[in-house]
Amino acid sequence: MKAYESVDGKYKIWNKALEISWKEYLSEIVKNPFTGEWAKEVAEYLVKNGEERNVKDC
């Protein structure tokens, strides 16, 4: 749960800085070598299961 909260909580910051979609953000998390293993697992799960998110949801 903590890993999900971390992934979810940082999206608004990333979106504001880079104007990327939720799916692009999740892909960047998975590719980043500095991302923790649990956060990567959460991001992979969300991509695989079609999790949708809007900046308005933040």
C-alpha positions as CSV (number, residue, x, y, z in Angstrom):
1,M,0.0,0.0,0.0
2,K,2.8,2.4,0.8
3,A,4.4,1.8,-2.7
4,Y,1.0,2.6,-4.3
5,E,0.7,5.8,-2.3
6,S,4.2,6.8,-3.3
7,V,3.5,6.1,-7.0
8,D,0.1,7.8,-6.9
9,G,1.3,10.8,-4.9
10,K,4.1,11.8,-7.2
11,Y,2.1,11.7,-10.4
12,K,0.8,15.3,-10.0
13,I,4.3,16.6,-9.6
14,W,5.5,14.7,-12.7
15,N,2.5,15.7,-14.7
16,K,3.0,19.4,-13.9
17,A,6.7,19.3,-14.8
18,L,6.5,17.1,-17.8
19,E,2.9,17.1,-18.9
20,I,2.8,13.3,-19.3
21,S,-0.2,10.9,-19.0
22,W,-0.7,8.5,-16.2
23,K,0.4,5.6,-18.5
24,E,3.5,7.4,-19.6
25,Y,4.3,8.1,-16.0
26,L,3.9,4.5,-15.0
27,S,6.1,3.5,-17.9
28,E,8.8,5.9,-16.8
29,I,8.7,4.4,-13.3
30,V,9.2,0.9,-14.6
31,K,12.1,2.0,-16.8
32,N,13.9,4.1,-14.1
33,P,16.8,2.2,-12.5
34,F,16.5,4.2,-9.3
35,T,12.9,3.2,-8.7
36,G,12.4,0.8,-5.8
37,E,11.3,-2.8,-6.6
38,W,7.9,-2.4,-4.9
39,A,7.1,0.8,-6.7
40,K,8.0,-0.9,-10.0
41,E,5.8,-3.8,-9.2
42,V,2.9,-1.5,-8.5
43,A,3.5,0.5,-11.7
44,E,3.7,-2.8,-13.7
45,Y,0.5,-4.0,-12.2
46,L,-1.3,-0.7,-12.9
47,V,-0.2,-0.8,-16.5
48,K,-1.2,-4.4,-17.0
49,N,-4.6,-3.9,-15.5
50,G,-5.4,-0.7,-17.3
51,E,-5.5,1.7,-14.4
52,E,-6.7,5.1,-15.5
53,R,-6.1,8.4,-13.8
54,N,-6.6,12.1,-14.6
55,V,-4.7,15.0,-13.1
56,K,-8.0,16.3,-11.8
57,D,-8.1,13.2,-9.6
58,C,-5.0,14.4,-7.8
